[in-house]
Amino acid sequence: MWLFTNIGFFSVVQKPKTNFLTVRARVASDLDNLRQTYMPGLSATTDKGGHDYPHRATISHAEFAAGLAKMGKDISYENFKDEVASRMGVRREAVYSQVWRVLRGLETES
């Protein structure tokens, strides 16, 4: 799962032969934000853990689901990209907007 939020971008997977989730990020502070804001059970961040994402942490399925529920309850903004700019800066908003534009291309695929 890719998860674009107003506190960071995450890739969440379950690695083979594990019973927990691995939350990966390109920016270490995104994992810190996630841990501090929504998922206190997220493990400490490890660096250089793989090929695609340099920063990783782990969490149980239940704790991850509870954190997602909290995220949903906290949505109070009218425009996601504006909220990202406000909380994370215009550089992050610009990156998210590039992804938004690319994904917009899916609208023509019916």
QUIDA-V482431 format. One record per residue. N is the residue number from 0. RES is the residue in one letter. PSI is psi in whole degrees, 0 to 359 (999 if undefined). Layout:
n: (N	N)
res: (RES	RES)
psi: (PSI	PSI)
This chain:
n: (0	1	2	3	4	5	6	7	8	9	10	11	12	13	14	15	16	17	18	19	20	21	22	23	24	25	26	27	28	29	30	31	32	33	34	35	36	37	38	39	40	41	42	43	44	45	46	47	48	49	50	51	52	53	54	55	56	57	58	59	60	61	62	63	64	65	66	67	68	69	70	71	72	73	74	75	76	77	78	79	80	81	82	83	84	85	86	87	88	89	90	91	92	93	94	95	96	97	98	99	100	101	102	103	104	105	106	107	108	109)
res: (M	W	L	F	T	N	I	G	F	F	S	V	V	Q	K	P	K	T	N	F	L	T	V	R	A	R	V	A	S	D	L	D	N	L	R	Q	T	Y	M	P	G	L	S	A	T	T	D	K	G	G	H	D	Y	P	H	R	A	T	I	S	H	A	E	F	A	A	G	L	A	K	M	G	K	D	I	S	Y	E	N	F	K	D	E	V	A	S	R	M	G	V	R	R	E	A	V	Y	S	Q	V	W	R	V	L	R	G	L	E	T	E	S)
psi: (132	138	108	121	175	8	358	173	135	150	125	127	164	114	151	144	28	162	25	171	147	124	120	150	155	338	121	322	339	318	323	315	316	315	313	326	319	335	76	341	359	131	173	151	135	146	153	45	356	188	316	323	123	344	136	154	166	158	153	158	316	317	324	314	319	320	320	321	318	319	313	319	335	356	118	7	155	330	119	313	322	321	320	315	319	318	324	352	163	333	314	319	320	320	312	321	325	316	316	316	318	314	334	333	339	338	331	353	98	999)
